[in-house]
């Protein structure tokens, strides 16, 4: 049975086609610059890569070309082989607590909450609408980044602000990266071979979040009302004193939206280093004794450590700390520095085992008080699994 996982942006469409009998990716690719000059697609399959510049006026055009190419290239024999399409949706608010089959009612509810993720949800909906038009009889499933975090209790997801802000405007912690954290939780459950466990999942890449998980359920997470909250990231500030915003508005003559844009796009590693948002670039500069890069790296590590330590206490200890996403899976020195700063919790890193990128590996010593793993995430597979589950149900 074949399932397509879709991640649609405002001008892009990323896909993975799975054979679910063995959960193998049989094709993947990207359609980019949709509705913009210079649009093109790339499809990877069977060790090959096909790329071509092509006119893509809309997402529907991208979907039509994608499906044509899947058959033309012999990846599938007919569209009847596609049994379902799963779509990533960034924000489900507290309306969607789990993945759902897409219906007209679901689309109406998505439209009503699109303002909670104005840069992402409308684009995600474009992908759904395009596939519903081209494959009207194929089941569509919406998978929400926020759904995994709906198990947080009120004392966790409510902010210490006037309650009317929550009641009237929906101001609360929603979190993000939930599909990734859920994948890590399921992987750890399988590795440990037991239902009860305490996990601190560290999804750290250009964006990043830390999540406290008990027995497979989210207890708390670092991102909040938006993905701007939490740890320092590539270009996002993470948590700051909110009084900074009106102060800098007055100093620079900017409005609130412009300052929020600075906090989202000009801060984090980029803002502190004044050089790059990419941890690889920062580490190269650190090796050259660049003072700003060193401070940026150390601040990044410290913010991750702060949240791990906070969640260690919240969970009453931890059985596993798992690193995932771009930095977590690939940055050997950052993982080392984080674990060294957590040594007071009895965490011990095996330096040889830590010398790994993009593989499932236990990197802690046998006598470490907490097991530490590197686990590559797979959000596309989680989307495909949910899609299969719902269409079979």
C-alpha positions as CSV (number, residue, x, y, z in Angstrom):
1,X,0.0,0.0,0.0
2,X,1.4,3.4,-1.0
3,X,1.0,6.6,0.9
4,X,2.3,10.1,0.0
5,X,3.4,12.5,2.8
6,X,3.1,16.2,1.8
7,X,4.6,19.3,3.3
8,X,3.3,22.3,1.4
9,X,4.7,25.8,1.7
10,X,3.4,29.0,0.1
11,X,5.6,28.5,-2.9
12,X,6.7,24.9,-2.5
13,X,5.6,21.3,-2.2
14,X,7.8,18.6,-0.6
15,X,6.7,15.0,-0.9
16,X,7.7,11.5,0.1
17,X,6.1,8.4,-1.4
18,X,6.1,5.4,1.0
19,X,5.5,1.7,0.4
20,X,3.9,1.0,3.7
21,X,4.4,-2.7,3.7
22,X,8.0,-2.1,4.7
23,X,7.8,1.7,5.3
24,X,10.3,2.3,2.5
25,X,10.6,5.6,0.8
26,X,10.3,4.8,-2.9
27,X,10.4,8.4,-4.2
28,X,10.8,11.9,-2.7
29,X,11.2,15.4,-4.1
30,X,10.5,19.0,-4.1
31,X,8.5,21.4,-6.3
32,X,9.7,25.0,-5.6
33,X,9.0,28.5,-6.7
34,X,5.4,27.7,-7.3
35,X,3.7,30.8,-8.7
36,X,7.1,32.4,-9.2
37,X,9.5,32.7,-12.2
38,X,12.1,30.0,-12.3
39,X,10.0,27.2,-10.9
40,X,11.3,23.7,-11.0
41,X,10.9,20.2,-9.6
42,X,13.3,17.5,-8.3
43,X,12.3,13.9,-7.9
44,X,14.6,11.2,-6.4
45,X,13.9,7.5,-6.9
46,X,15.8,4.3,-7.2
47,X,19.2,6.1,-6.8
48,X,18.4,8.5,-9.6
49,X,17.5,12.2,-9.5
50,X,15.3,14.0,-12.1
51,X,15.3,17.8,-12.2
52,X,13.6,20.1,-14.6
53,X,12.5,23.8,-14.8
54,X,8.8,23.9,-15.5
55,X,6.0,26.4,-15.3
56,X,4.2,26.0,-12.0
57,X,1.4,28.7,-11.8
58,X,-0.3,27.0,-8.8
59,X,-0.1,24.0,-6.4
60,X,-2.6,22.2,-8.5
61,X,-0.2,22.4,-11.4
62,X,2.6,21.0,-9.2
63,X,0.4,18.1,-8.0
64,X,-0.6,17.3,-11.6
65,X,3.0,17.2,-12.7
66,X,4.0,15.2,-9.7
67,X,1.4,12.5,-10.3
68,X,2.2,12.4,-14.0
69,X,5.9,12.0,-13.3
70,X,5.3,9.2,-10.8
71,X,3.6,7.2,-13.5
72,X,5.8,8.3,-16.4
73,X,9.0,7.4,-14.5
74,X,7.5,4.0,-13.7
75,X,7.5,4.6,-9.9
76,X,3.8,3.6,-9.9
77,X,1.8,1.9,-12.6
78,X,-1.3,4.0,-12.0
79,X,-2.8,6.5,-9.6
80,X,-4.9,3.7,-8.2
81,X,-1.8,2.6,-6.3
82,X,-1.9,5.7,-4.1
83,X,-4.2,4.8,-1.2
84,X,-3.9,8.0,0.8
85,X,-2.3,11.4,1.1
86,X,-1.1,12.8,4.4
87,X,-0.6,16.5,4.9
88,X,1.5,18.3,7.5
89,X,-0.4,21.1,9.2
90,X,1.6,23.3,11.5
91,X,-1.1,24.6,13.8
92,X,-4.2,22.7,15.0
93,X,-4.8,25.0,18.0
94,X,-6.8,23.0,20.6
95,X,-9.4,22.2,17.9
96,X,-7.4,19.2,16.7
97,X,-6.0,16.9,19.3
98,X,-5.1,14.1,16.8
99,X,-4.7,13.5,13.1
100,X,-8.0,13.5,11.2
101,X,-9.5,12.5,7.8
102,X,-10.0,15.7,5.8
103,X,-13.6,16.6,5.2
104,X,-15.3,19.8,4.2
105,X,-16.0,20.4,7.9
106,X,-12.3,20.0,8.7
107,X,-11.4,22.5,6.0
108,X,-13.8,25.0,7.5
109,X,-12.3,24.6,10.9
110,X,-8.8,24.9,9.5
111,X,-9.8,28.1,7.7
112,X,-11.2,29.5,11.0
113,X,-7.8,29.0,12.9
114,X,-5.4,29.9,10.1
115,X,-4.6,33.2,11.8
116,X,-2.7,31.2,14.5
117,X,-0.1,30.3,11.9
118,X,-0.6,32.8,9.1
119,X,2.7,31.9,7.3
120,X,2.1,28.1,7.4
121,X,-1.5,27.0,7.7
122,X,-2.8,28.7,4.6
123,X,0.1,27.1,2.6
124,X,-0.6,23.7,4.1
125,X,-4.2,24.1,3.2
126,X,-3.2,24.9,-0.4
127,X,-1.6,21.5,-0.6
128,X,-4.7,19.8,0.7
129,X,-7.0,21.6,-1.8
130,X,-4.7,20.8,-4.7
131,X,-4.7,17.1,-4.0
132,X,-8.4,17.0,-3.3
133,X,-9.0,18.5,-6.7
134,X,-6.7,16.1,-8.6
135,X,-7.4,13.0,-6.5
136,X,-11.0,13.6,-5.4
137,X,-11.6,9.9,-4.4
138,X,-8.4,9.4,-2.5
139,X,-8.5,9.8,1.3
140,X,-6.7,12.8,2.7
141,X,-5.4,13.1,6.3
142,X,-4.3,16.2,8.2
143,X,-1.5,15.6,10.7
144,X,-0.8,18.4,13.1
145,X,2.5,19.6,14.6
146,X,0.6,20.8,17.7
147,X,-1.5,17.7,18.4
148,X,1.2,15.8,20.4
149,X,1.3,18.6,22.9
150,X,-2.4,18.5,23.7
151,X,-1.7,16.3,26.7
152,X,-0.2,19.2,28.6
153,X,-2.2,20.2,31.7
154,X,-3.7,23.6,32.3
155,X,-1.0,24.6,34.7
156,X,1.5,24.0,31.9
157,X,-0.2,25.4,28.8
158,X,-1.8,28.5,30.4
159,X,0.3,31.7,30.7
160,X,0.3,33.8,33.8
161,X,-1.7,36.6,32.0
162,X,-5.3,37.7,32.3
163,X,-7.4,34.5,31.9
164,X,-9.6,36.4,29.4
165,X,-6.7,36.4,26.9
166,X,-7.0,32.6,26.8
167,X,-10.8,32.5,27.0
168,X,-11.4,35.2,24.4
169,X,-8.4,35.0,22.1
170,X,-6.9,31.5,22.5
171,X,-3.6,32.7,24.1
172,X,-1.9,29.6,25.5
173,X,1.1,27.4,24.8
174,X,0.6,25.2,21.7
175,X,4.1,24.0,21.0
176,X,5.5,22.8,17.7
177,X,7.6,19.9,16.2
178,X,5.1,17.5,17.8
179,X,5.2,15.1,14.9
180,X,9.0,14.8,15.4
181,X,8.8,14.5,19.1
182,X,6.1,11.8,18.8
183,X,8.4,9.9,16.4
184,X,11.3,10.1,18.9
185,X,8.9,8.9,21.7
186,X,7.8,5.9,19.7
187,X,11.4,5.1,18.8
188,X,12.5,5.2,22.4
189,X,9.6,3.1,23.5
190,X,10.7,0.5,20.9
191,X,14.4,0.7,21.9
192,X,13.6,0.3,25.7
193,X,10.9,-2.3,25.1
194,X,8.6,-0.9,27.7
195,X,5.6,1.4,28.0
196,X,6.8,3.5,31.0
197,X,9.7,5.8,30.5
198,X,10.8,9.4,31.0
199,X,12.2,11.1,27.9
200,X,13.6,14.5,27.2
201,X,13.4,14.9,23.4
202,X,15.8,17.5,21.9
203,X,14.7,18.6,18.4
204,X,17.5,21.0,17.7
205,X,18.1,22.3,14.2
206,X,17.7,25.8,12.7
207,X,14.5,25.8,14.6
208,X,14.4,23.9,17.9
209,X,12.3,22.7,20.8
210,X,12.8,20.5,23.8
211,X,9.9,18.3,25.0
212,X,9.4,16.5,28.3
213,X,7.6,13.1,27.6
214,X,6.3,10.6,30.2
215,X,5.1,7.2,29.0
216,X,4.8,8.5,25.4
217,X,2.8,11.7,26.3
218,X,3.9,15.3,26.3
219,X,4.2,16.8,29.7
220,X,5.7,20.1,28.6
221,X,7.5,21.7,25.6
222,X,9.7,24.7,25.1
223,X,7.9,26.4,22.2
224,X,4.8,28.3,23.1
225,X,2.0,30.4,21.6
226,X,4.3,30.5,18.5
227,X,7.6,28.9,17.6
228,X,9.4,32.0,18.7
229,X,9.4,30.9,22.3
230,X,11.8,28.5,24.0
231,X,15.4,27.8,23.2
232,X,17.7,30.0,21.1
233,X,17.6,28.9,17.4
234,X,19.3,29.7,14.1
235,X,17.5,33.0,13.6
236,X,14.9,33.1,16.4
237,X,15.7,34.6,19.8
238,X,13.7,32.1,21.9
239,X,12.6,33.4,25.3
240,X,13.3,37.1,26.1
241,X,12.1,39.8,28.4
242,X,9.0,41.1,26.6
243,X,9.7,44.6,27.8
244,X,12.6,44.7,25.3
245,X,10.0,44.9,22.5
246,X,8.5,48.4,23.2
247,X,12.0,49.7,24.2
248,X,13.6,48.8,20.9
249,X,10.4,50.0,19.0
250,X,11.0,53.4,20.5
251,X,14.8,53.4,19.9
252,X,14.6,52.3,16.3
253,X,11.2,53.7,15.3
254,X,9.8,50.3,14.4
255,X,6.4,48.9,14.9
256,X,5.6,45.6,16.8
257,X,5.4,43.5,13.7
258,X,8.9,44.7,12.6
259,X,10.4,43.8,16.0
260,X,8.8,40.4,16.0
261,X,10.2,39.9,12.5
262,X,13.7,40.8,13.8
263,X,13.2,38.3,16.7
264,X,12.2,35.6,14.2
265,X,14.6,36.2,11.4
266,X,17.6,38.3,12.6
267,X,18.2,36.9,16.1
268,X,19.5,33.6,17.5
269,X,22.8,32.4,16.2
270,X,22.7,34.9,13.3
271,X,22.0,37.8,15.6
272,X,24.6,37.0,18.2
273,X,27.4,36.0,15.7
274,X,26.5,38.7,13.1
275,X,27.7,36.0,10.7
276,X,25.5,32.9,10.2
277,X,22.5,31.0,11.4
278,X,24.1,27.7,10.6
279,X,25.8,25.9,13.5
280,X,28.4,24.4,11.1
281,X,29.5,28.0,10.2
282,X,29.5,29.0,13.8
283,X,31.7,26.1,14.8
284,X,34.2,26.8,12.1
285,X,34.5,30.4,13.4
286,X,34.8,29.0,16.9
287,X,37.8,27.0,15.7
288,X,39.3,30.3,14.5
289,X,38.7,31.8,17.9
290,X,36.0,34.2,16.8
291,X,34.7,35.7,20.0
292,X,31.1,36.4,18.8
293,X,30.8,32.8,17.4
294,X,32.1,31.3,20.7
295,X,29.6,33.4,22.7
296,X,26.7,32.5,20.3
297,X,27.6,28.7,20.6
298,X,27.8,28.9,24.3
299,X,24.5,30.7,24.7
300,X,22.8,28.2,22.4
301,X,24.2,25.3,24.4
302,X,23.2,27.0,27.7
303,X,19.6,27.5,26.6
304,X,19.3,23.8,25.6
305,X,20.9,22.8,28.9
306,X,18.5,25.1,30.8
307,X,15.4,23.3,29.4
308,X,16.8,19.8,29.8
309,X,17.6,20.5,33.5
310,X,14.1,22.0,33.9
311,X,12.4,19.0,32.4
312,X,14.7,16.6,34.3
313,X,13.2,18.0,37.5
314,X,9.6,18.1,36.1
315,X,9.8,14.4,35.2
316,X,11.4,13.5,38.5
317,X,14.5,12.3,36.6
318,X,15.0,11.0,33.1
319,X,15.6,7.6,31.5
320,X,16.6,8.9,28.1
321,X,17.8,12.1,26.5
322,X,17.5,12.0,22.7
323,X,19.1,14.3,20.2
324,X,17.4,14.8,16.8
325,X,17.1,17.2,13.9
326,X,20.0,19.0,12.1
327,X,22.2,20.0,15.0
328,X,21.1,17.1,17.2
329,X,21.8,14.5,14.7
330,X,25.0,15.9,13.2
331,X,26.8,18.2,15.5
332,X,29.3,16.2,17.5
333,X,30.8,19.1,19.4
334,X,27.5,20.6,20.4
335,X,26.2,17.3,21.8
336,X,29.5,16.9,23.7
337,X,29.3,20.4,25.2
338,X,25.6,19.9,26.2
339,X,26.3,16.6,27.9
340,X,29.4,18.0,29.6
341,X,27.3,20.8,31.1
342,X,24.8,18.1,32.4
343,X,27.5,16.1,34.1
344,X,26.2,17.1,37.5
345,X,23.1,14.9,36.7
346,X,25.4,11.9,36.3
347,X,25.3,12.1,32.5
348,X,28.4,10.6,31.0
349,X,29.2,10.7,27.2
350,X,31.2,8.1,25.4
351,X,33.4,10.3,23.1
352,X,34.0,7.5,20.6
353,X,30.3,6.7,20.3
354,X,29.4,10.4,20.0
355,X,31.5,10.5,16.8
356,X,28.5,9.8,14.6
357,X,26.1,11.6,12.3
358,X,22.6,10.7,11.3
359,X,22.4,7.3,12.9
360,X,20.5,5.7,15.8
361,X,23.3,5.3,18.3
362,X,23.5,5.2,22.1
363,X,26.3,7.8,22.9
364,X,26.3,7.6,26.7
365,X,28.6,5.4,28.7
366,X,27.2,2.2,30.4
367,X,27.5,3.8,33.8
368,X,25.7,7.1,32.8
369,X,22.8,7.9,35.1
370,X,20.7,8.8,32.0
371,X,20.9,7.0,28.6
372,X,21.7,9.4,25.8
373,X,20.7,8.6,22.2
374,X,21.1,10.2,18.7
375,X,17.9,9.3,16.8
376,X,17.3,10.8,13.3
377,X,13.7,12.0,13.1
378,X,11.3,11.1,10.4
379,X,8.2,13.3,10.4
380,X,7.2,12.2,6.9
381,X,7.0,8.6,8.1
382,X,4.8,9.6,11.0
383,X,2.5,11.4,8.6
384,X,2.3,8.3,6.4
385,X,1.7,6.0,9.5
386,X,-1.2,8.2,10.7
387,X,-2.6,8.3,7.2
388,X,-2.5,4.5,6.9
389,X,-4.0,4.1,10.3
390,X,-6.9,6.4,9.7
391,X,-7.8,5.1,6.2
392,X,-7.7,1.5,7.5
393,X,-9.9,2.4,10.5
